[in-house]
Amino acid sequence: MELWQEMLRQSVDSGKDLVERFNVDPEDAEKLNKLFHIRINPYYLSLIRYPGDPIWLQCIPDRIELEDQDAPEDPLNEEADSPVPSITHRYPDRVLFLVTSQCSMYCRFCTRKRKVSDSSKINSKWIQDGIDYIAAHPEVRDVVLSGGDPLMVTDYVLERVLAGLREIPHVEIIRLGTKMPCVLPQRITPKLCKMIRKYHPIYVNTHFNHPWECTPEAERACAMLADAGCPVGNQAVLMKGVNDDPDVMLELHRKLLKMRVRPYYIYQADLTKGTNHFRTPVSKGLEIMDKLRGHTSGLAVPYYVIDAPGGGGKIPILPQYVLGRNGKDIILRNYKYDIFTYPDVEERPPQHEVVERRFRRKKNGVKKEKVGVEA
């Protein structure tokens, strides 16, 4: 048994554990565990500095989850875009491929909690169905492995999936959507990285939400993936009490760059049952983006997106930098709120249209014209 597997066996994973270790009310503990299963591995648990801190909020259940029953279980309408149980096919050229129901730490803000941790809803028996679906759809060039966390399966099982996908000629890119570098970096081993190298191009999108998660162990895991040829990106979720602060986000994204992790997305928290207490106003996300752009390297500035309810896909949200127009001039502001005028280029018709109009006008007896200007 590998170290990471032994650490999983030592996880906090029951209502009884919550009662004994975190003084959670016994009745609440059982309800919370039923609502969404608890698992906190010892490594991530060790990052907690005090009750209610940003790490605690992400992993320790709170009775407030039981009070939020109005939000939908499937806010992104993934089930409607699921042609076979293991596949979500929403975008034209890419699919989400769910290969396991398990995670090494169950985030309390999970948008897929209706399925994650439930092997009857995400099952390894359906992996071949997913590969068959992808093989039958030549428009699919990009496959995102998710779940659960795809690195919860053994190296042997993961390699079978990767090898199966690489046998499909039209699959160009494989992405691993994994939180392991953040929540259980011991899972990233030389053996795993050696295997992954055989199936490039493979991209890794991971998930750090707070600077305290950028530990030496996490940095070592990300370095191993980068050295194995995997571009590593980060997808953070904006959450009240965790990272809804421009300085916290600035520190997080600077630290990620030092770890060779490229900030990719900041997600507005989804409208998922039991997670409403994490949501922030969109204005908070725009404020954070305003304090990132220009105040640090562009490499450290992710996209701020809302995954549209009902399955509309990711919609980027930007602060307002274009203030208006003055004739053909555009009025802009920069990150310091200084105002600038930029002379826009007048749109002219293509040259062949100009030539055709000149010919027609000459034919019709028009003696004078300006090239490129409509009469």
Secondary structure, 3 states (H helix, E strand, C coil): CCHHHHHHHCCECCHHHHHHHHCCCHHHHHHHHHHCCCCECHHHHCCCCCCCCHHHHHHCCCCHHHHCCCCCCCCCCCHHHCCCCCEEEEECCEEEEECCCCCCECCCCCCCCCCCCCCCCCCHHHHHHHHHHHHCCCCCCEEEEECCCHHHCCHHHHHHHHHHHHCCCCCCEEEEECCHHHHCHHHCCHHHHHHHHHHCCEEEEECCCCHHHCCHHHHHHHHHHHHCCCCEEEEEEECCCCCCCHHHHHHHHHHHHHCCEEEEEEEECCCCCCCHHHCCCHHHHHHHHHHHECCECHHHCCEEEEEECCCCEEEECCCCCEEEEECCEEEEECCCCCEEEEECCCCCCCHHHHHHHHHHHHHCCCCCCCCCCCC
